Amino acid sequence: MTKRRIARHLGFLTIFLVGVILRVIVFVGFRWQLWFNDSWSYVESAVRHQPHVARPNGYAFLLQAFRPFHAYWPVILLQHLLALAAAVIIYALLLRRGSRRWTACLAAAPLLLDAYELQLEHMVLSDTLFLFFVLAAAGVLLWPGVRGPYACAGVGALLAAAALTRSIGLALVPIVLLWMVRRTGWRSFAALLTACVLPLTAYAFWFSSVHGRFALTNSDGPFLYARSMAFADCSRFTVPAEELPLCDLRPRSERPSSQFYVWGADSPLARVPGDRFSPRKNELAGDFARRAIAAQPLDFLKAAASDVLKVFRWDRTVYPDDYTYSQYRFGTATKPVQPWAEPSLRAYTGGSLEPTTIVRPWATIMEWYQRYFFVRGTMLLALLLVPLVRLRWDALLPWAFAWAFLVVPAVTVEFDYRYVVPAVPLAALAAALCFTPREPAE
């Protein structure tokens, strides 16, 4: 790169370098990974080579690919690199579409500098891989001059990979198809749909061979049931006898958070015979939830809207409980390994549990950094409002993706800060696209 080119991109290179330094500090301060509740299940799926009953195996496939290292640090390193690459996608895409360099820098900055993004990347968790697939798909679709069937087939494959990494990726497929209606011919449309459907269908067949249901998971019923328990009143709708154990007679104000109804040992769901995510329990829980929603549609909308509004608060509040909230922060203590997960963790590494080692002063630096340097909910709302003021068709794609990340969990499960982080770079991209020329240079 010549000196002139370096000078032209000096702003982005500076922010990018700061992002690299921050990731190095995280890497050496929390050796060599952080753990979340779901981390154990991903490792278990990678070791057993079976589809997980509650979440697709896309991330488990990545863990399997790195299993010969007998350690998690190569996966974590890759996740940090994928985030850096995603920031480059945002910056390069905006420049290609004629954006000013400072606008492109600002759009890429949250992904490079947000403390909660850094923390999520350092977890044995699917979110960073998922976000990379989504931004790569958006980058191809929005790149000027890319309209052919081969490119669209690539987008379809990326969307399938995203859906197999996190179930919410399925919600992005209809968004893309609707957005493409006015931009591509039927061949490109068909290529994208085919490349997306084939991997998902193959996975569903594999899932069916193990769990007896043609689907990606057996968890949609219990999760929707958990959502409905924020408002469900069994006196207001007809409940079949086999679903009566699912009723909670406590007043709404005295009920625990929605996640309790899926994972809690004392959840009403545990009264129904069978495993937590068995096909029969999935069917009964889903049927109960749909009855409650049909009988109390306004209460359902109110519960979902309340969760969405939590996203846009200026300060992060403790939710849904201290334990879950603490997992989204750089902490001073290591997360204990769940006893049931130990066999899988030892099998993956060849014997060691690979506990996190907290090293100071690097960990202290990131604890301080996370107090101040992150995109607050009100800032995210401002980004999401920009495309409504400066309406642009191209901006609607990442804008709709961001809203899907915020709304779909609120409708199907409950609000969680984990779902907010991936929405930020997409909202920033959408806002920046509103200030690019309407006809990008080819």
Summary of the structure (lengths in Angstrom):
residues: 442
radius of gyration: 22.2
end to end distance: 22.7
largest distance: 75.3
contacts: 1479
relative contact order: 0.14
helix: 67%
strand: 1%
